[in-house]
Amino acid sequence: MKDEDTVSPKEIPYAVTRGPLHYEDGSTQTFDAAGGTTYVERGRPTKGEWHVDSEGRFCSYWPPSYRACYELRWIVEDHHVAGLSFRNGHDVANGRYEAPMLDELFMNELNVWTDDGGAH
């Protein structure tokens, strides 16, 4: 796994529920496995929903009517998964996990990547 690799549709649920994300503007966001999400900006929480659509994209819904879908990419630093980059056209929001992770799932992927010389 390399920095800016696309998060596969199969990995999206794990990636977003792995832990709270902290954004560059000071806001935070959590996701639960049931499809709920809470975004906190300046101490004010907003509840929304998330899912993976039929095209394999991460999508969110914020009542009453805001819907958006994003391409998710990994943020990887020094072989540690540091967070996720949400991209929608030119709009990019980078969220960082509270602690970079190098757990068994990512170690396995990193080993495969290293074994094949970094080629995917």
Stockholm file with secondary structure:
# STOCKHOLM 1.0

chainA/1-120         MKDEDTVSPKEIPYAVTRGPLHYEDGSTQTFDAAGGTTYVERGRPTKGEWHVDSEGRFCSYWPPSYRACYELRWIVEDHHVAGLSFRNGHDVANGRYEAPMLDELFMNELNVWTDDGGAH
#=GR chainA/1-120 SS CCTTCBCCTTTHHHHHHSSCEEETTSCEEEECTTSEEEEEETTEEEEEEEEECTTSCEEEEETTTEEEEEEEEEEEETTEEEEEEEEETTEEEEEEEEEEECCHHHHHHHHHHHHTTTCC
#=GC SS_cons         CCTTCBCCTTTHHHHHHSSCEEETTSCEEEECTTSEEEEEETTEEEEEEEEECTTSCEEEEETTTEEEEEEEEEEEETTEEEEEEEEETTEEEEEEEEEEECCHHHHHHHHHHHHTTTCC
//
